[in-house]
Amino acid sequence: MTLTKVVGGVCGTFLVFLLGGWAAEVIYVGGESHAEGEHAAYLIEVPEAGGGEAAPVEEAVPFDVAFAAADASAGEAVFRNCKSCHALDGANGVGPHLNGVVGRPVDSIGDYAYSGALEQVADVWSEENLYNFLAGPQDYAPGTKMSFKGLAKPEDRANLIAYLATTSG
């Protein structure tokens, strides 16, 4: 008798799931079918690949060109992207504090647990190392704990570095 109850319970549960799936399909998909050639969405025509002109490739701005026009006050505004993980008051957060980071040895904050990936690519946080790192941290130092996607605009990176250079160590 117990086995019959267990089999009945499993079959009843399966039946509830089947009816729920059928009801959801009726509600969300609808009962009507589309004739051949009809679609439930708009089609957007795109040109064939390889048939047109190639998209212009944006060339990377060299560090010295971007840093020559850097503005520290504009970098302070860019630092808003960093505030959620980094501080300038000497306290570590999700990431290490950035007081005096320009010119500081990599992985040098004693009370912060680094991943060790940065030591493989740089010794000191020079302006150029920071510029390359901020373009894409995971690309520059694979395995780094910094999950930020990076700053795409070269002028933003240069402005941020100029601002960080004004912070004391």
C-alpha positions in Angstrom: 0.0 0.0 0.0 2.9 2.4 0.8 4.5 1.8 -2.6 1.2 2.6 -4.3 1.0 5.9 -2.4 4.6 6.8 -3.4 4.0 6.0 -7.1 0.7 8.0 -7.0 2.5 11.0 -5.4 5.2 11.0 -8.0 2.8 10.7 -10.9 0.5 13.4 -9.4 3.5 15.7 -9.1 4.5 15.0 -12.7 0.9 15.7 -13.8 1.0 19.1 -12.0 4.2 20.1 -13.7 2.8 19.1 -17.1 -0.3 21.1 -16.6 1.7 24.1 -15.3 3.9 24.0 -18.4 0.9 23.7 -20.7 -0.8 26.7 -18.9 2.3 28.8 -19.1 2.7 28.1 -22.8 -0.9 29.1 -23.5 -0.6 32.3 -21.5 2.8 33.5 -22.6 3.2 32.1 -26.1 -0.4 32.1 -27.2 -2.3 29.5 -29.1 -2.1 31.0 -32.6 0.6 29.6 -34.9 2.4 31.6 -37.5 2.0 30.9 -41.1 5.1 30.2 -43.2 7.1 33.4 -43.6 5.4 35.2 -40.7 7.5 36.1 -37.6 6.6 37.3 -34.2 9.4 39.9 -34.3 10.7 42.6 -36.6 13.5 41.6 -39.0 16.4 44.0 -39.3 18.2 43.8 -42.6 22.0 43.9 -42.3 24.5 44.0 -45.1 26.3 40.9 -46.0 29.6 40.3 -44.3 32.7 41.0 -46.4 30.7 42.8 -49.1 31.2 46.3 -47.8 34.0 48.4 -46.5 35.9 47.3 -43.4 35.1 49.2 -40.2 37.9 51.6 -39.3 40.2 50.3 -36.6 40.8 52.7 -33.8 44.5 52.9 -33.1 45.7 52.9 -29.5 46.9 56.2 -28.2 50.5 56.0 -27.0 51.0 56.8 -23.3 53.3 59.8 -23.9 50.7 61.5 -26.2 47.8 60.9 -23.8 49.8 61.8 -20.7 51.0 65.1 -22.2 47.5 66.4 -22.2 46.4 65.0 -18.8 44.3 67.1 -16.5 44.4 66.2 -12.8 41.1 67.9 -12.0 39.3 65.9 -14.7 41.0 62.8 -13.2 39.3 63.5 -9.9 35.9 63.1 -11.7 37.2 59.8 -13.2 38.2 58.6 -9.7 34.4 58.1 -9.0 34.7 54.8 -10.8 37.4 53.7 -8.3 35.7 54.9 -5.1 33.6 51.8 -4.6 36.7 49.6 -4.1 39.6 52.0 -3.4 40.2 54.9 -1.0 42.6 57.8 -0.7 42.5 58.0 3.1 45.0 55.2 3.7 42.4 52.6 4.5 42.0 49.4 2.4 38.6 48.4 1.1 37.9 45.8 -1.5 41.1 47.0 -3.1 44.2 48.5 -1.6 44.3 52.3 -0.9 45.7 54.4 -3.6 47.5 57.0 -1.6 50.8 57.7 -3.4 50.3 54.8 -5.8 52.2 56.5 -8.6 55.8 55.4 -8.2 55.0 52.9 -5.4 56.2 49.3 -5.7 53.6 46.8 -6.9 51.9 44.7 -4.1 53.5 46.8 -1.4 50.6 47.5 1.0 51.4 45.1 3.9 47.9 44.6 5.2 46.3 43.8 1.9 46.2 40.3 0.4 47.3 40.6 -3.2 46.8 37.8 -5.9 50.5 37.9 -7.0 49.6 38.4 -10.6 50.8 42.0 -10.7 54.3 41.0 -9.6 54.6 39.0 -12.8 54.2 42.0 -15.1 55.6 45.0 -13.2 57.8 46.1 -10.3 56.7 49.7 -9.8 53.5 51.5 -10.5 55.0 53.9 -13.0 52.6 56.2 -15.0 53.0 54.0 -18.0 52.3 50.7 -16.1 49.2 52.3 -14.6 48.1 53.5 -18.0 48.4 50.0 -19.5 46.8 48.3 -16.4 43.8 50.7 -16.4 43.1 49.9 -20.0 42.1 46.3 -19.0 43.4 44.9 -15.7 42.6 41.3 -16.6 44.4 41.6 -19.9 47.4 43.3 -18.4 47.8 41.0 -15.5 45.8 37.8 -15.9 44.7 36.4 -12.6 44.6 39.8 -10.8 41.9 40.2 -8.2 40.7 43.5 -9.8 37.6 42.7 -11.7 37.1 46.2 -13.1 36.7 46.1 -16.9 39.0 49.0 -17.4 38.8 52.6 -18.8 38.4 52.6 -22.5 39.3 56.2 -23.1 43.0 57.0 -23.1 42.3 60.6 -21.9 40.4 59.2 -18.9 43.3 56.9 -17.9 45.8 59.7 -18.3 43.7 62.2 -16.3 43.2 59.6 -13.5 46.9 58.9 -13.3 47.6 62.7 -13.1 45.1 63.0 -10.3 46.5 60.0 -8.4 50.0 61.5 -8.8 48.8 64.4 -6.7 47.8 62.2 -3.7 50.3 61.8 -1.0 51.8 58.5 0.1 
